Amino acid sequence: MNKLISFLLIFSLLFPQEVCEGECYTDEEAQNIELYITELEQNGSRDSLIINNLNGQLQLYLQQTNIDSTIIENYIEQLALKDEMLKEVKPKWYDNKYLWYSMGVASMIVPIWGIGQLK
């Protein structure tokens, strides 16, 4: 029995266990953790690319918004100018079509009536 205890003592001194402070992980768990960390790093780089792409799109949308607001302002100005032009081009009292029709009818009837009165 002494030999067995001495053998175990010598064997334990030759091949000691690793000193572990805190939590100890097996090799498989350490590999899984490493894979998980690399996956997270790849996701982080992919997310940063997506964020950069979205920032670029945001800048394009802001520029397009500025262009659209300028176009809207120009349309409003054109509408105001159109209203002013309509006031200037509005027909006068003598541009009435019924007045001109009546004058045409009268210019035909009065000479015919006047010639009829000469006989």
Solvent accessible surface area in square Angstrom, and as a share of the most:
residue,aa,sasa,rsa
1,M,171,0.76
2,N,126,0.65
3,K,173,0.73
4,L,98,0.49
5,I,100,0.51
6,S,50,0.32
7,F,128,0.53
8,L,98,0.49
9,L,106,0.53
10,I,101,0.51
11,F,104,0.43
12,S,57,0.37
13,L,129,0.64
14,L,121,0.60
15,F,139,0.58
16,P,99,0.62
17,Q,168,0.75
18,E,164,0.74
19,V,135,0.78
20,C,58,0.35
21,E,154,0.69
22,G,76,0.73
23,E,138,0.62
24,C,79,0.47
25,Y,120,0.46
26,T,85,0.50
27,D,119,0.61
28,E,122,0.55
29,E,77,0.35
30,A,49,0.38
31,Q,113,0.50
32,N,81,0.42
33,I,73,0.37
34,E,110,0.49
35,L,118,0.59
36,Y,130,0.49
37,I,86,0.43
38,T,56,0.32
39,E,97,0.43
40,L,86,0.43
41,E,111,0.50
42,Q,113,0.50
43,N,46,0.24
44,G,39,0.38
45,S,62,0.40
46,R,129,0.47
47,D,74,0.39
48,S,53,0.34
49,L,123,0.61
50,I,88,0.45
51,I,100,0.51
52,N,96,0.49
53,N,88,0.45
54,L,99,0.49
55,N,77,0.40
56,G,36,0.35
57,Q,71,0.32
58,L,95,0.47
59,Q,101,0.45
60,L,114,0.57
61,Y,140,0.53
62,L,91,0.45
63,Q,104,0.46
64,Q,90,0.40
65,T,80,0.47
66,N,98,0.50
67,I,92,0.47
68,D,59,0.30
69,S,51,0.33
70,T,70,0.41
71,I,74,0.38
72,I,99,0.50
73,E,112,0.50
74,N,75,0.38
75,Y,128,0.49
76,I,107,0.54
77,E,106,0.47
78,Q,108,0.48
79,L,102,0.51
80,A,53,0.41
81,L,92,0.46
82,K,94,0.40
83,D,70,0.36
84,E,98,0.44
85,M,122,0.55
86,L,105,0.52
87,K,156,0.66
88,E,138,0.62
89,V,109,0.63
90,K,141,0.60
91,P,98,0.62
92,K,111,0.47
93,W,196,0.69
94,Y,107,0.41
95,D,74,0.39
96,N,72,0.37
97,K,143,0.61
98,Y,149,0.57
99,L,64,0.32
100,W,145,0.51
101,Y,158,0.60
102,S,62,0.40
103,M,97,0.43
104,G,36,0.35
105,V,58,0.33
106,A,47,0.37
107,S,67,0.44
108,M,128,0.57
109,I,101,0.51
110,V,93,0.53
111,P,67,0.42
112,I,118,0.60
113,W,161,0.56
114,G,28,0.27
115,I,116,0.59
116,G,51,0.49
117,Q,113,0.50
118,L,150,0.75
119,K,219,0.93
